[in-house]
Structure formats: structure tokens, C-alpha cells
Amino acid sequence: MRQSTRIGLAMVALAAVSCGDHLPVGSGGDNSPVDVPELLARAGHSWTGDISASTPFSHDLVCKNDIWFPEVFLPPLGPPRIERIVFVAWDMPAGTLSGWDLVRNAADRHTWSAALSAEEVGFGCGERYTTGFFLLSSWPDTNVSVAAGFQRADRGAFSGDIRSHDGVLVDYSTWIDSDMADVPAPDTATFYLQNLFTGATFSTDVPTDGNDGSPDYFAGLEVGYGELGLGAMTDVVTCVVYKRDGVELTNQCLTVEEASLP
């Protein structure tokens, strides 16, 4: 499904909310809170049998009028048969996780979505950039996918890469286009890492690197997973918070892919 179509579904739901109507069935609404720590505890580790088949082909996060619209396009690639997709909010400094079930769209069974108010999520569109968002897919036998990260700005504003030759020393590279993200030029990127299953955490500030006159800024980091006790790459979620003069501007959460692994 094209991005414009998926965002169009969110706008239909937004129009309904703005007019005081109920949300369309399957477009969000009735999104039950999820006990994310309990879901993770039952799984024990992220499933790594086929990362591309268990993580969304495409996913977007739209926030308008303080209503959050996560949308996922997940084509049927065969096993595993995804039965549940959970939208997770990660308070990075506190290390806490909150989640809500996405609803499969009645008109397009490949699309899952939600419509969550600021009251449900705990804050509105332009607030709390130390909270990042990601997805977890799950299916029978208590399996959960690796975390699939969202970005708190236009999708084209960010790019990121995770690589490792041995699964112990991990390289991160991230870029932000400050014009597309509609933020001032960032001078710092704070990397937050957390093992979803053990709770092990790590965070550090990295200066951004940019050229005068260009809106593009780079931040890179090399992390020794073994030394820090972070465990397997596929069990760790990573988000980057961009700042200027100590003020949070926006963030992006990353996704471990097949190409990331040794």
C-alpha cells in the first residue's frame, strides 16, 4: 500500500474525531492497553528466525491535533502468522514501557492502525521527545519480533543504520535533515539503548557533525555490547534524541534488520 493511502486512513479517522463522530471500525479506537513487560517476559527473547517476515514492511506515525495515529502495512509473507501488533511508548530516561494493541483494518487486512488521544498516551504531538515509539509483533508460542522504530518527524527527515561484524561491537550511524524535520540545527544526539528483556540500559551524548549551509547532521557511535552487558542485538531497542543547547527537538527509534547482524 502506498504511503499516501495509509496516511489517508489516518486522516479519515482524524476527520471523524474532529467532528465528534466515532472512529471507523478497524481504523483505530478501542485500542486496549497492553502489559508490555508481561508480553516480553513470556517471550524471553526476540524471535530471529526471519526478521523481515516478522517486522512491518512499512510503518508511519502521524500526530495531528494531539491524536496519535500509528499505521502499519504488513503483507502476508508466510510464517510467522502475525496475530498482534503492539504500539509501544518508551520513556527512555525512566526505562518504562507502555503499549496499546493496533487494530487490523476491516477494509484492508494488511493494514493495522490505532487512534490514541494525548490523554491515553500521556502527552501531545510536540511534547516529551525523551519518549520514543516502536512496534512489537507477536504470534503463538509467545514469540515477539524485534522492535521496529518510529520517527517523531516526517519520515524523509531521518535515516539510520546499525551494523556489527560480531554482535558484540555495534556501530550506529544516524542522519537528520533539520529542514525536513522542521527543527533548529541540532548540536547533540543522545543515544538511548535498552535490552527489552533484561532491562540493561546505556545512554550517552554524541556531538552532531554538519557542514555550514547544509541541513544534514550526522551522529555516530560505537557500542561494546559485551562490556555493557546489553546482550543480543535483536533484544535491544535504540532511540536517538536530537538536541540543541540542551533542549530536546525530536527523536528517531531504529530497527535491527537482517543486514544489521553478523
C-alpha positions, 0 to 999 in steps of 0.5 A: 500500500502506498504511503499516501493511502495509509496516511489517508486512513489516518486522516479519515479517522482524524476527520471523524474525531474532529467532528465528534463522530466515532472512529471507523471500525478497524481504523483505530479506537478501542485500542486496549492497553497492553502489559508490555513487560508481561508480553516480553517476559513470556517471550524471553527473547526476540524471535530471529528466525526471519526478521523481515517476515516478522517486522512491518514492511512499512510503518508511519506515525502521524500526530495531528491535533494531539491524536496519535495515529500509528499505521502499519502495512504488513503483507502476508509473507508466510510464517510467522502468522502475525496475530498482534501488533503492539504500539509501544511508548518508551520513556527512555530516561525512566526505562518504562514501557507502555503499549496499546494493541493496533487494530487490523483494518476491516477494509484492508487486512494488511493494514493495522492502525490505532487512534490514541488521544494525548490523554491515553498516551500521556502527552501531545504531538510536540511534547516529551521527545525523551519518549520514543515509539516502536512496534512489537509483533507477536504470534503463538508460542509467545514469540515477539519480533524485534522492535521496529522504530518510529520517527517523531518527524516526517519520515524523509527527515531521518535515516539510520543504520546499525551494523556489527561484524560480531554482535558484540561491537555495534556501530550506529550511524544516524542522519537528520535533515533539520529542514525536513524535520522542521527543527533548529540545527541540532548540536547533540544526539543522545543515544538511548539503548535498552535490552527489552528483556533484561532491562540493561540500559546505556545512554550517552551524548554524541556531538552532531557533525554538519557542514555550514549551509547544509541541513544534514547532521550526522551522529555516530557511535560505537557500542561494546555490547559485551562490556555493557552487558546489553546482550543480543542485538535483536533484544535491544531497542535504540532511540536517538534524541536530537538536541540543541543547547540542551533542549530536546527537538525530536527523536528517531527509534531504529530497527535491527534488520537482517543486514544489521547482524553478523 
